[in-house]
Amino acid sequence: MPPSLAPGVTRREAWAWAMYDFANSGYTTVVITAVFNAYFVAVVAEGAAWGTLAWTSAIALSYVLIILSAPLLGAYADAYACKKRLLLLSTLGCVLFTAGLALAGPGTLAIAVVFVVLSNLCFGSGENLIAAFLPEIAREEAIGRVSGWGWGFGYLGGLLSLGASLAYVSWAQAQGHTAAQFVPVCMLLTAALFALSSLPTFLFLRERSRPQLQAGARHSARVAFARFAQTVREARRYRDLLRFLACTLCYQAGIAAVVTLAAIYADQAMGFTTRDTLKLILLVNITASLGALLFGYVQDRLGHLATLTLTLFGWLLMIGLAWAAEGPPLFWLAANIAGLCMGASQSAGRAIVGLLAPPTRRAEFYGLWGQAVKLSSILGPMTYGLTSWLTAGDHRLAMLITGSYFVLGLLILASVDLKRGRRAALADW
């Protein structure tokens, strides 16, 4: 048995779990970060001044739906031991709705918004569910590195989808095609790669949790509400988890703003073309993969909280460089620092929640983590979007204000006691 994996977990199963990160990263890379967001503003919204705000509002709506549903979906998955079945449903939804984005073109705002909202809702639900498998497949002392394997492998999946899109865009532009012609094809490529790459997850990943209700009990949504209500009543027992979720809310707001609006910032503030932006995101995915893999091991040696603190200071450095950049060289440096920190901070956050979650409520507590992440994904991009709108398109100021979220995250992180939180998680198990 590999020393990093829990008893009974094989390398093939760990690979199958990591393959889901590989599969779903194409969606965030191509749709949210590199291609469709800029396409939405420039083509679907036809370059209108409200385009960036419309994009961030659509993303915010999808996150509101995730915030409302994530803990309940997790509580249901815990009660009936059905994480894998719910993961399959969310995956099918994301694949189909991503393919639906191919229907979006100039002036088709309603179509674009509907499919963005639905695809991102399904993506976020699946992201929470796959994370809940992490404590089942990794040993406690190796949860950081195993989380890093998933994130590192995931960015390679983003590279595959982005590379395929870049290759097609280069060919299409050489043929004289417009964005309205080649971006829809990129959406179909992304959906197809997500579907194919996720197959190992559903073939080899095991559902190890056990139903927590009496045999023969009927499935009911009321069970999920009851379990979540119990968690709310007992919230004081998990004060370190609550503090970490508040920390997550802050630093992930900064990350979300950078990830969601990177292509728009590159286009509006740096004058990048679509092809330039794709190349930039391609390189950033490489550095993010390296950051997730490297810092996964650092977490297990240096400590999860110390590692996360280090990466948040890295994010502040990145914000300063992006704000100061007057041309591509400094901006490229800032973007690659963001890549290193992105892989490290996201891997660390997922591992910390795994340590603070009670074993019988992992899906529910990862749902709470997902709730915090998605709320942050409203706050960060909306702060950026509103700042840009109110300042008549001052993207540099919007980027600078984004840095305040990392400062708040650092202040809250200093109050989290991981050992105390772990004791609370195991107290009633």
FITI-651483 format. One line per field, with one value per residue (C-alpha): residue number from 1; y, z, x. Coordinates in nm, 2 decimals. Last residue first. Example, Ala and Ser with C-alpha at 12.3 -4.5 7.8 and 13.67 -1.06 7.14 Angstrom:
2
num	c(2 | 1)
v	c(-0.11 | -0.45)
w	c(0.71 | 0.78)
u	c(1.37 | 1.23)
! end
This chain:
429
num	c(429 | 428 | 427 | 426 | 425 | 424 | 423 | 422 | 421 | 420 | 419 | 418 | 417 | 416 | 415 | 414 | 413 | 412 | 411 | 410 | 409 | 408 | 407 | 406 | 405 | 404 | 403 | 402 | 401 | 400 | 399 | 398 | 397 | 396 | 395 | 394 | 393 | 392 | 391 | 390 | 389 | 388 | 387 | 386 | 385 | 384 | 383 | 382 | 381 | 380 | 379 | 378 | 377 | 376 | 375 | 374 | 373 | 372 | 371 | 370 | 369 | 368 | 367 | 366 | 365 | 364 | 363 | 362 | 361 | 360 | 359 | 358 | 357 | 356 | 355 | 354 | 353 | 352 | 351 | 350 | 349 | 348 | 347 | 346 | 345 | 344 | 343 | 342 | 341 | 340 | 339 | 338 | 337 | 336 | 335 | 334 | 333 | 332 | 331 | 330 | 329 | 328 | 327 | 326 | 325 | 324 | 323 | 322 | 321 | 320 | 319 | 318 | 317 | 316 | 315 | 314 | 313 | 312 | 311 | 310 | 309 | 308 | 307 | 306 | 305 | 304 | 303 | 302 | 301 | 300 | 299 | 298 | 297 | 296 | 295 | 294 | 293 | 292 | 291 | 290 | 289 | 288 | 287 | 286 | 285 | 284 | 283 | 282 | 281 | 280 | 279 | 278 | 277 | 276 | 275 | 274 | 273 | 272 | 271 | 270 | 269 | 268 | 267 | 266 | 265 | 264 | 263 | 262 | 261 | 260 | 259 | 258 | 257 | 256 | 255 | 254 | 253 | 252 | 251 | 250 | 249 | 248 | 247 | 246 | 245 | 244 | 243 | 242 | 241 | 240 | 239 | 238 | 237 | 236 | 235 | 234 | 233 | 232 | 231 | 230 | 229 | 228 | 227 | 226 | 225 | 224 | 223 | 222 | 221 | 220 | 219 | 218 | 217 | 216 | 215 | 214 | 213 | 212 | 211 | 210 | 209 | 208 | 207 | 206 | 205 | 204 | 203 | 202 | 201 | 200 | 199 | 198 | 197 | 196 | 195 | 194 | 193 | 192 | 191 | 190 | 189 | 188 | 187 | 186 | 185 | 184 | 183 | 182 | 181 | 180 | 179 | 178 | 177 | 176 | 175 | 174 | 173 | 172 | 171 | 170 | 169 | 168 | 167 | 166 | 165 | 164 | 163 | 162 | 161 | 160 | 159 | 158 | 157 | 156 | 155 | 154 | 153 | 152 | 151 | 150 | 149 | 148 | 147 | 146 | 145 | 144 | 143 | 142 | 141 | 140 | 139 | 138 | 137 | 136 | 135 | 134 | 133 | 132 | 131 | 130 | 129 | 128 | 127 | 126 | 125 | 124 | 123 | 122 | 121 | 120 | 119 | 118 | 117 | 116 | 115 | 114 | 113 | 112 | 111 | 110 | 109 | 108 | 107 | 106 | 105 | 104 | 103 | 102 | 101 | 100 | 99 | 98 | 97 | 96 | 95 | 94 | 93 | 92 | 91 | 90 | 89 | 88 | 87 | 86 | 85 | 84 | 83 | 82 | 81 | 80 | 79 | 78 | 77 | 76 | 75 | 74 | 73 | 72 | 71 | 70 | 69 | 68 | 67 | 66 | 65 | 64 | 63 | 62 | 61 | 60 | 59 | 58 | 57 | 56 | 55 | 54 | 53 | 52 | 51 | 50 | 49 | 48 | 47 | 46 | 45 | 44 | 43 | 42 | 41 | 40 | 39 | 38 | 37 | 36 | 35 | 34 | 33 | 32 | 31 | 30 | 29 | 28 | 27 | 26 | 25 | 24 | 23 | 22 | 21 | 20 | 19 | 18 | 17 | 16 | 15 | 14 | 13 | 12 | 11 | 10 | 9 | 8 | 7 | 6 | 5 | 4 | 3 | 2 | 1)
v	c(0.99 | 1.26 | 1.43 | 1.37 | 1.71 | 1.89 | 1.74 | 1.85 | 2.21 | 2.22 | 2.10 | 2.35 | 2.66 | 2.94 | 3.30 | 3.39 | 3.29 | 3.58 | 3.85 | 3.67 | 3.65 | 4.02 | 4.11 | 3.88 | 4.05 | 4.39 | 4.29 | 4.32 | 4.70 | 4.70 | 4.51 | 4.75 | 5.04 | 4.89 | 4.81 | 5.18 | 5.13 | 5.43 | 5.44 | 5.33 | 5.04 | 4.91 | 4.93 | 4.75 | 4.47 | 4.43 | 4.42 | 4.19 | 3.96 | 3.93 | 3.92 | 3.67 | 3.42 | 3.47 | 3.34 | 3.05 | 2.97 | 3.00 | 2.77 | 2.53 | 2.51 | 2.45 | 2.18 | 2.04 | 2.02 | 1.84 | 1.60 | 1.52 | 1.48 | 1.13 | 1.18 | 1.52 | 1.80 | 1.99 | 1.78 | 1.76 | 2.13 | 2.19 | 1.98 | 2.17 | 2.50 | 2.39 | 2.27 | 2.60 | 2.81 | 2.61 | 2.59 | 2.96 | 3.08 | 2.93 | 3.06 | 3.40 | 3.43 | 3.33 | 3.62 | 3.87 | 3.78 | 3.80 | 4.14 | 4.26 | 4.16 | 4.26 | 4.64 | 4.91 | 4.67 | 4.85 | 4.71 | 4.36 | 4.37 | 4.48 | 4.22 | 3.95 | 4.05 | 4.03 | 3.69 | 3.57 | 3.70 | 3.47 | 3.18 | 3.21 | 3.21 | 2.90 | 2.72 | 2.82 | 2.71 | 2.37 | 2.28 | 2.30 | 1.93 | 1.81 | 2.15 | 2.16 | 1.83 | 1.99 | 2.31 | 2.14 | 1.97 | 2.26 | 2.51 | 2.30 | 2.27 | 2.65 | 2.72 | 2.51 | 2.66 | 3.01 | 2.92 | 2.83 | 3.13 | 3.35 | 3.17 | 3.20 | 3.57 | 3.64 | 3.45 | 3.65 | 3.97 | 4.15 | 4.53 | 4.53 | 4.71 | 4.60 | 4.26 | 4.14 | 4.27 | 4.09 | 3.77 | 3.78 | 3.86 | 3.53 | 3.41 | 3.74 | 3.82 | 3.46 | 3.46 | 3.78 | 3.65 | 3.32 | 3.51 | 3.65 | 3.37 | 3.12 | 3.32 | 3.31 | 2.94 | 2.91 | 3.09 | 2.86 | 2.55 | 2.68 | 2.74 | 2.39 | 2.32 | 2.66 | 2.54 | 2.28 | 2.43 | 2.50 | 2.13 | 2.01 | 2.23 | 2.08 | 1.73 | 1.81 | 1.99 | 1.69 | 1.45 | 1.66 | 1.60 | 1.25 | 0.91 | 0.64 | 0.44 | 0.08 | 0.03 | 0.29 | 0.61 | 0.69 | 0.53 | 0.42 | 0.61 | 0.42 | 0.52 | 0.38 | 0.56 | 0.32 | 0.36 | 0.69 | 0.86 | 0.69 | 0.85 | 1.21 | 1.27 | 1.18 | 1.40 | 1.70 | 1.67 | 1.67 | 1.98 | 2.17 | 2.08 | 2.19 | 2.53 | 2.58 | 2.53 | 2.81 | 3.03 | 2.98 | 3.14 | 3.43 | 3.49 | 3.56 | 3.32 | 3.44 | 3.10 | 3.19 | 3.29 | 2.95 | 2.77 | 2.97 | 2.94 | 2.56 | 2.53 | 2.76 | 2.56 | 2.23 | 2.39 | 2.53 | 2.20 | 2.01 | 2.28 | 2.28 | 1.90 | 1.97 | 2.21 | 1.93 | 1.70 | 1.97 | 2.02 | 1.65 | 1.57 | 1.87 | 1.72 | 1.41 | 1.61 | 1.79 | 1.49 | 1.31 | 1.30 | 1.22 | 0.93 | 1.00 | 0.82 | 0.89 | 1.23 | 1.34 | 1.19 | 1.51 | 1.71 | 1.52 | 1.64 | 2.01 | 2.04 | 1.85 | 2.11 | 2.40 | 2.25 | 2.20 | 2.56 | 2.68 | 2.50 | 2.63 | 3.00 | 3.01 | 2.83 | 3.08 | 3.39 | 3.30 | 3.22 | 3.55 | 3.76 | 3.64 | 3.97 | 3.84 | 3.47 | 3.20 | 2.86 | 2.71 | 2.78 | 2.47 | 2.24 | 2.38 | 2.31 | 1.95 | 1.89 | 2.07 | 1.87 | 1.53 | 1.62 | 1.72 | 1.40 | 1.18 | 1.36 | 1.30 | 0.93 | 0.94 | 1.12 | 0.88 | 0.76 | 0.82 | 1.05 | 1.19 | 1.27 | 1.44 | 1.65 | 1.75 | 1.85 | 2.05 | 2.22 | 2.31 | 2.42 | 2.78 | 2.87 | 2.69 | 2.89 | 3.22 | 3.11 | 3.08 | 3.43 | 3.57 | 3.43 | 3.60 | 3.92 | 3.91 | 3.88 | 4.16 | 4.38 | 4.32 | 4.39 | 4.71 | 4.94 | 4.76 | 4.57 | 4.36 | 4.20 | 3.86 | 3.96 | 4.17 | 4.10 | 3.74 | 3.66 | 3.79 | 3.55 | 3.27 | 3.24 | 3.25 | 3.23 | 3.12 | 2.91 | 2.79 | 2.75 | 2.68 | 2.42 | 2.26 | 2.21 | 1.97 | 1.67 | 1.69 | 1.75 | 1.45 | 1.26 | 1.31 | 1.07 | 0.81 | 0.85 | 0.78 | 0.47 | 0.35 | 0.40 | 0.17 | 0.26 | -0.02 | 0.15 | 0.53 | 0.66 | 0.84 | 0.53 | 0.35 | 0.00)
w	c(1.63 | 1.88 | 1.95 | 1.62 | 1.46 | 1.79 | 1.82 | 1.47 | 1.54 | 1.85 | 1.64 | 1.36 | 1.58 | 1.36 | 1.49 | 1.25 | 0.96 | 1.03 | 0.98 | 0.67 | 0.50 | 0.57 | 0.39 | 0.10 | 0.06 | 0.05 | -0.26 | -0.48 | -0.43 | -0.63 | -0.92 | -0.93 | -0.93 | -1.23 | -1.41 | -1.42 | -1.66 | -1.59 | -1.22 | -1.11 | -1.36 | -1.28 | -0.91 | -0.96 | -1.16 | -0.92 | -0.61 | -0.80 | -0.90 | -0.53 | -0.35 | -0.57 | -0.58 | -0.21 | -0.17 | -0.39 | -0.17 | 0.15 | 0.02 | -0.11 | 0.24 | 0.38 | 0.12 | 0.23 | 0.57 | 0.44 | 0.24 | 0.54 | 0.79 | 0.94 | 0.95 | 1.13 | 0.92 | 1.04 | 0.88 | 0.54 | 0.56 | 0.60 | 0.29 | 0.07 | 0.18 | 0.13 | -0.23 | -0.31 | -0.17 | -0.34 | -0.69 | -0.68 | -0.53 | -0.81 | -1.08 | -0.93 | -0.94 | -1.30 | -1.37 | -1.19 | -1.41 | -1.72 | -1.61 | -1.56 | -1.92 | -2.09 | -2.03 | -1.78 | -1.48 | -1.14 | -1.06 | -1.18 | -0.97 | -0.65 | -0.69 | -0.74 | -0.43 | -0.23 | -0.37 | -0.25 | 0.10 | 0.08 | -0.03 | 0.28 | 0.51 | 0.34 | 0.40 | 0.76 | 0.81 | 0.65 | 0.83 | 0.72 | 0.65 | 0.53 | 0.37 | 0.19 | 0.01 | -0.13 | -0.19 | -0.46 | -0.64 | -0.62 | -0.72 | -1.01 | -1.14 | -1.10 | -1.28 | -1.58 | -1.57 | -1.57 | -1.90 | -2.07 | -1.92 | -2.09 | -2.42 | -2.42 | -2.34 | -2.63 | -2.87 | -2.76 | -2.81 | -2.51 | -2.47 | -2.11 | -1.93 | -2.13 | -2.27 | -1.99 | -1.74 | -1.92 | -1.94 | -1.57 | -1.47 | -1.33 | -1.20 | -1.04 | -0.89 | -0.76 | -0.60 | -0.41 | -0.29 | -0.21 | 0.04 | 0.23 | 0.23 | 0.31 | 0.62 | 0.72 | 0.65 | 0.86 | 1.15 | 1.12 | 1.12 | 1.42 | 1.60 | 1.54 | 1.87 | 1.84 | 1.53 | 1.72 | 1.64 | 1.28 | 1.24 | 1.37 | 1.12 | 0.84 | 0.95 | 0.96 | 0.62 | 0.46 | 0.62 | 0.49 | 0.14 | 0.17 | 0.07 | 0.24 | 0.53 | 0.45 | 0.67 | 0.94 | 0.85 | 0.83 | 0.50 | 0.47 | 0.33 | 0.11 | -0.23 | -0.46 | -0.74 | -1.03 | -1.31 | -1.22 | -1.17 | -1.48 | -1.70 | -1.60 | -1.88 | -2.15 | -2.03 | -1.96 | -2.29 | -2.48 | -2.29 | -2.36 | -2.73 | -2.76 | -2.59 | -2.81 | -3.12 | -2.99 | -2.96 | -3.33 | -3.53 | -3.31 | -3.25 | -3.63 | -3.89 | -4.13 | -4.20 | -4.00 | -3.72 | -3.73 | -3.72 | -3.42 | -3.25 | -3.29 | -3.15 | -2.86 | -2.78 | -2.78 | -2.56 | -2.33 | -2.29 | -2.23 | -2.01 | -1.79 | -1.75 | -1.65 | -1.39 | -1.25 | -1.21 | -0.98 | -0.80 | -0.74 | -0.65 | -0.41 | -0.22 | -0.19 | -0.06 | 0.19 | 0.32 | 0.39 | 0.78 | 0.78 | 0.54 | 0.21 | 0.03 | 0.26 | 0.36 | -0.01 | -0.10 | 0.01 | -0.24 | -0.52 | -0.39 | -0.35 | -0.70 | -0.84 | -0.69 | -0.82 | -1.18 | -1.18 | -1.07 | -1.32 | -1.61 | -1.51 | -1.47 | -1.78 | -1.98 | -1.87 | -1.91 | -2.27 | -2.39 | -2.24 | -2.39 | -2.74 | -2.90 | -3.08 | -3.02 | -2.76 | -2.90 | -2.83 | -2.46 | -2.48 | -2.48 | -2.14 | -2.03 | -2.14 | -1.97 | -1.65 | -1.62 | -1.68 | -1.42 | -1.16 | -1.21 | -1.18 | -0.86 | -0.71 | -0.78 | -0.63 | -0.32 | -0.24 | 0.11 | 0.21 | 0.50 | 0.39 | 0.04 | 0.18 | 0.41 | 0.12 | -0.10 | 0.19 | 0.25 | -0.12 | -0.21 | -0.11 | -0.17 | -0.50 | -0.62 | -0.50 | -0.69 | -1.02 | -0.97 | -0.90 | -1.23 | -1.41 | -1.23 | -1.31 | -1.67 | -1.67 | -1.49 | -1.75 | -2.03 | -1.89 | -2.10 | -2.41 | -2.62 | -2.82 | -2.50 | -2.67 | -2.86 | -2.64 | -2.29 | -2.34 | -2.55 | -2.27 | -2.03 | -2.28 | -2.34 | -2.06 | -1.70 | -1.67 | -1.98 | -2.08 | -1.75 | -1.53 | -1.77 | -1.85 | -1.47 | -1.45 | -1.61 | -1.44 | -1.10 | -1.18 | -1.28 | -0.93 | -0.79 | -1.06 | -0.98 | -0.62 | -0.73 | -0.95 | -0.67 | -0.45 | -0.13 | 0.11 | 0.40 | 0.34 | 0.09 | 0.15 | 0.23 | -0.09 | 0.00)
u	c(-1.67 | -1.79 | -1.46 | -1.29 | -1.38 | -1.32 | -0.97 | -0.89 | -1.00 | -0.77 | -0.48 | -0.55 | -0.57 | -0.70 | -0.66 | -0.37 | -0.59 | -0.82 | -0.55 | -0.41 | -0.75 | -0.81 | -0.49 | -0.57 | -0.91 | -0.74 | -0.55 | -0.87 | -0.85 | -0.54 | -0.70 | -0.99 | -0.75 | -0.57 | -0.89 | -1.01 | -1.30 | -1.52 | -1.44 | -1.78 | -1.78 | -1.43 | -1.50 | -1.83 | -1.67 | -1.38 | -1.60 | -1.84 | -1.55 | -1.43 | -1.76 | -1.94 | -1.66 | -1.62 | -1.97 | -1.87 | -1.57 | -1.76 | -2.04 | -1.79 | -1.64 | -1.98 | -2.04 | -1.70 | -1.86 | -2.16 | -1.96 | -1.74 | -2.01 | -1.95 | -1.57 | -1.60 | -1.44 | -1.14 | -0.87 | -1.04 | -1.11 | -0.73 | -0.66 | -0.90 | -0.75 | -0.39 | -0.46 | -0.63 | -0.34 | -0.07 | -0.22 | -0.31 | 0.02 | 0.23 | -0.01 | -0.04 | 0.34 | 0.31 | 0.06 | 0.28 | 0.58 | 0.37 | 0.25 | 0.60 | 0.70 | 0.36 | 0.37 | 0.29 | 0.28 | 0.25 | -0.10 | 0.00 | 0.32 | 0.14 | -0.13 | 0.13 | 0.32 | -0.01 | -0.07 | 0.27 | 0.19 | -0.12 | 0.11 | 0.33 | 0.02 | -0.11 | 0.21 | 0.22 | -0.14 | -0.08 | 0.24 | 0.61 | 0.64 | 0.30 | 0.23 | 0.57 | 0.47 | 0.15 | 0.35 | 0.55 | 0.26 | 0.02 | 0.29 | 0.40 | 0.05 | 0.00 | 0.32 | 0.20 | -0.15 | 0.01 | 0.19 | -0.14 | -0.31 | -0.05 | -0.07 | -0.45 | -0.42 | -0.18 | -0.42 | -0.72 | -0.52 | -0.36 | -0.39 | -0.26 | -0.54 | -0.85 | -0.74 | -0.52 | -0.77 | -1.05 | -0.85 | -0.77 | -1.12 | -1.25 | -0.91 | -0.80 | -1.14 | -1.18 | -0.84 | -0.92 | -1.25 | -1.07 | -0.86 | -1.16 | -1.42 | -1.14 | -1.05 | -1.42 | -1.42 | -1.10 | -1.27 | -1.58 | -1.35 | -1.17 | -1.50 | -1.63 | -1.80 | -1.97 | -2.16 | -2.36 | -2.70 | -2.59 | -2.48 | -2.81 | -2.99 | -2.78 | -2.88 | -3.24 | -3.24 | -3.07 | -3.31 | -3.60 | -3.48 | -3.61 | -3.48 | -3.69 | -3.54 | -3.50 | -3.20 | -3.18 | -2.99 | -2.62 | -2.56 | -2.19 | -1.90 | -1.65 | -1.79 | -1.51 | -1.33 | -1.25 | -1.50 | -1.66 | -1.33 | -1.18 | -1.46 | -1.39 | -1.14 | -1.39 | -1.67 | -1.45 | -1.27 | -1.61 | -1.73 | -1.41 | -1.41 | -1.77 | -1.70 | -1.39 | -1.62 | -1.84 | -1.53 | -1.43 | -1.71 | -1.82 | -1.45 | -1.41 | -1.27 | -1.00 | -0.85 | -0.54 | -0.78 | -0.93 | -0.60 | -0.47 | -0.81 | -0.80 | -0.46 | -0.54 | -0.86 | -0.67 | -0.40 | -0.67 | -0.84 | -0.51 | -0.36 | -0.67 | -0.62 | -0.26 | -0.40 | -0.60 | -0.29 | -0.14 | -0.47 | -0.52 | -0.16 | -0.16 | -0.46 | -0.25 | 0.04 | -0.16 | -0.35 | -0.03 | -0.03 | -0.40 | -0.36 | -0.53 | -0.82 | -1.12 | -1.01 | -1.00 | -1.35 | -1.53 | -1.33 | -1.51 | -1.85 | -1.75 | -1.62 | -1.92 | -2.16 | -1.94 | -1.94 | -2.31 | -2.38 | -2.12 | -2.29 | -2.64 | -2.53 | -2.32 | -2.60 | -2.86 | -2.64 | -2.53 | -2.88 | -3.02 | -2.74 | -2.77 | -2.67 | -2.36 | -2.33 | -2.41 | -2.52 | -2.18 | -2.26 | -2.49 | -2.18 | -2.10 | -2.46 | -2.43 | -2.09 | -2.19 | -2.51 | -2.34 | -2.08 | -2.35 | -2.54 | -2.22 | -2.11 | -2.46 | -2.41 | -2.06 | -2.15 | -2.44 | -2.38 | -2.74 | -2.69 | -2.36 | -2.48 | -2.79 | -2.58 | -2.35 | -2.65 | -2.78 | -2.44 | -2.41 | -2.77 | -2.80 | -2.44 | -2.44 | -2.75 | -2.58 | -2.27 | -2.46 | -2.61 | -2.26 | -2.13 | -2.42 | -2.35 | -1.98 | -2.06 | -2.32 | -2.08 | -1.81 | -2.05 | -2.21 | -1.99 | -2.11 | -1.85 | -2.11 | -2.25 | -2.21 | -1.90 | -1.66 | -1.79 | -1.90 | -1.59 | -1.37 | -1.55 | -1.56 | -1.19 | -0.94 | -1.07 | -1.44 | -1.50 | -1.15 | -0.97 | -1.27 | -1.41 | -1.08 | -1.02 | -1.31 | -1.13 | -0.79 | -0.95 | -1.16 | -0.85 | -0.72 | -0.98 | -0.90 | -0.53 | -0.60 | -0.80 | -0.52 | -0.27 | -0.47 | -0.67 | -0.73 | -0.57 | -0.54 | -0.28 | 0.05 | 0.24 | 0.14 | 0.00)
! end
